[in-house]
Amino acid sequence: MMKHSNPDFASDVFCLLEALGARLGVRAAGSAQTEVSAPAEWLGRSMEGKVLLFVAMPVLTAQHKFM
């Protein structure tokens, strides 16, 4: 949430989530609907009365290589 309240904050975690193609799930209080967005899109959304529910990472396949 530090990155959300101060977009100029240099966040290694935010950069990692963007690079991985992660998706963030957000839900408003009293709502049954979950909004899912990329981290960069999430920065532009109001978080007032909302909670971050999950961070979804893409599934790795055998074609992914770690160096």
C-alpha positions as CSV (number, residue, x, y, z in Angstrom):
1,M,0.0,0.0,0.0
2,M,3.0,2.3,0.4
3,K,3.4,2.4,-3.4
4,H,-0.3,3.2,-3.8
5,S,-0.3,6.1,-1.4
6,N,3.1,7.4,-2.8
7,P,3.5,6.4,-6.5
8,D,7.0,7.9,-6.6
9,F,8.1,5.3,-4.0
10,A,10.8,3.0,-5.5
11,S,9.3,-0.4,-4.8
12,D,11.2,-3.6,-5.7
13,V,8.2,-5.7,-4.9
14,F,6.0,-3.6,-7.3
15,C,8.6,-3.9,-10.1
16,L,8.7,-7.7,-9.5
17,L,4.9,-8.0,-9.7
18,E,4.8,-6.0,-12.9
19,A,7.6,-8.0,-14.5
20,L,5.9,-11.3,-13.6
21,G,2.5,-10.2,-15.0
22,A,0.8,-10.5,-11.6
23,R,-2.9,-9.6,-11.1
24,L,-4.2,-8.0,-8.0
25,G,-7.7,-8.7,-6.6
26,V,-9.5,-5.9,-4.7
27,R,-12.9,-5.9,-3.1
28,A,-15.0,-3.1,-1.6
29,A,-16.6,-3.4,1.8
30,G,-20.0,-5.0,1.5
31,S,-19.5,-6.0,-2.1
32,A,-19.4,-9.5,-3.6
33,Q,-17.6,-8.4,-6.7
34,T,-13.8,-8.6,-6.9
35,E,-12.0,-6.2,-9.2
36,V,-8.9,-7.8,-10.8
37,S,-6.2,-5.6,-12.4
38,A,-2.5,-5.3,-13.2
39,P,-0.3,-3.5,-10.6
40,A,0.0,-0.4,-12.8
41,E,-3.8,-0.2,-13.2
42,W,-4.2,-0.7,-9.5
43,L,-2.2,2.5,-8.8
44,G,-4.9,4.6,-10.5
45,R,-7.8,3.1,-8.5
46,S,-9.1,4.5,-5.2
47,M,-8.6,2.1,-2.3
48,E,-10.9,3.9,0.1
49,G,-13.2,1.3,1.7
50,K,-11.4,-1.5,-0.2
51,V,-9.1,-4.4,0.7
52,L,-6.4,-6.1,-1.3
53,L,-7.6,-9.8,-1.4
54,F,-5.0,-11.6,-3.4
55,V,-2.0,-11.4,-5.7
56,A,-2.2,-13.9,-8.5
57,M,1.1,-15.0,-10.2
58,P,1.1,-16.6,-13.7
59,V,1.8,-20.3,-13.7
60,L,5.3,-21.3,-14.7
61,T,5.8,-23.9,-17.4
62,A,8.8,-26.1,-18.4
63,Q,9.7,-23.4,-20.9
64,H,10.6,-20.9,-18.2
65,K,14.3,-20.9,-17.4
66,F,15.9,-19.4,-14.4
67,M,19.4,-17.9,-14.8
